[in-house]
Amino acid sequence: MDAEIIVTELAADRVPDVVELCRRALDLPEDAAEAEVLVDTLWVRARADRPVVALGAFRGAELVGTLVCSVSGRDTRLGHVDLVAVDPAYRRRGAGRALLSYAERTLAGLGATEVLLAGNPPWYGWPGVDVRYTPAVCAALALGYTQDRTAWNMTADLSYDASPALRPTEAAEARLAGQGVSVRRAEPADLPALAAFARATFGGSWDEELAGSVGRDRAGCHLAEREGELLGFAAWGSSRPSWFGPMGTAPEAEGSGIGGVLLRRCLADQREAGIDTAQIGWVGPVPFYSGSAGARIERVFFLYRRTLGDQ
């Protein structure tokens, strides 16, 4: 008979164990390859922004499952499940259900009245549950979660020189220069102005995501400006090196070609960093990314929520 699954909170010294578990338990190769980055982003780095709790499911002394949850930094009534991973040998044996139930109680104790199986910007690994993680979808439905949104990523192929995602930008940059627009890599000194521009123009948490991209290893940002006035930015690597975003162009500069230039400059950086496939996360304007980089819709995510106390 199986030993009982016990769930406890994890201390920071268990980070290496959680990383190793995620390498085994994240079925999609692109996620398993970034297990260390995901755990660092969702558990370690995110603590600067919000309350974060990491849980472990144990069978005896063996760690067989893990979950990282957090409270929204913008609305403390919202709790988020940021990461769930269960060893393949222990799926459908109660570990995932036990972790989610424990997380709900923990988040309720922190003041949350609702739990979302959805990304908690600015630090997130996925928009929601990738539809290919079928056990996670089944667990969400069994525990009474309701799907309320769908999100998708687009994939840009960086694996070969002639990829549309790697089209040169020099001619477009020269055209923009003729209009008084300069394009360059953002430096840490640019961050206050970038953050203010993102907040004023787009709201949300893009200012904080930019802070995770500018000046960091395996991350970066490019900007466009005219006479010192920001007209747009594009960033990559804030939460995961293989992910592109956020990006935004000032309304008065839309249609100028700035967005395509900034996008492909970032994708070129990712190629140089050894990334063969870039994920354009939580996509809005599908035609833009398709036309500018030959990107295609590939990853689809279900976003779930449940009001605590609902049966």
Disulfide bonds with the S-S distance in Angstrom:
none
